[in-house]
Amino acid sequence: METLFEKLVGTWTLVELIEVPVNGGEITHPMGEHPKGLIIYNPDGYMSAQIMDTHRENFHQEHWTNATQEGSTYLAYSGPFKTDDEKQLVSHTMYISLFPNWTGQTQNRIVIFKDGFLDIESEKPFTSNSRLVIHKLTWKRV
């Protein structure tokens, strides 16, 4: 039987990213209705995730060294990952992160495989726009 680690290995493209309020209410799309994203799980135990709002505006600069921070429309991090087959969790450790507050953190995600898609959910709720929410991301294999 294939382990969770083995099932994850490969490249996945983002289908949907939603925030689901814990106490009910309207589901929102923090990266827009049609975000782009890739998550890559390598057999060496490292991963990389990048997600962007497709309605991002171009920077006024031609080179990244003079660009302003645009963290609310782009998310990127990379680092080692581990899996827990019993709990169906993947843990992402952010070796590097566009959002500097995450650098060095390890965050657990609930993993669900359904109908050829990979669903990854934040394990613990967090506050977004004054609401307690769970992030739910749906991916399909490239």
C-alpha positions, 0 to 999 in steps of 0.5 A: 500500500502506498504511503502518504509521502509516496502519494504526495510526491510530484507536482500539483496545480491549484484548482481552488483556494477558499477560506471557510469560516469556522462559525459559518458564514460566507466562504471567501477567495483570498487569492481571487476566484481563479488563483494560480499555484503550484505545489511540488513534493520531491522524493528527497523530502523537500517541497515548494509552494507558490500561489498567486492572485491572477489579478495582481498588478505589475510592479512599477519597477522593472527589477525585483530589488526595487519592488514593494512588498506584495504579500497579500497577492502572492504566497511562496515558501519552501522547505522540508516536509514530513507525513503522518500516515495515521493522522493523514497530515503533511507538515511543511517546515518553511526554510524560506518564505515570502512572508518572513513571519513564517520562516522557520515555522512548521505547519501541519495540513490535513490531507484528503485524496478524493476523485483524483484531487488533493485537498489540503486544509489548515489543521488549526483555524486562524484569524483572517479579516476578523473571522476565524477560518480554515484554508482549504486548497484543492490541487490536481496532479500536473 
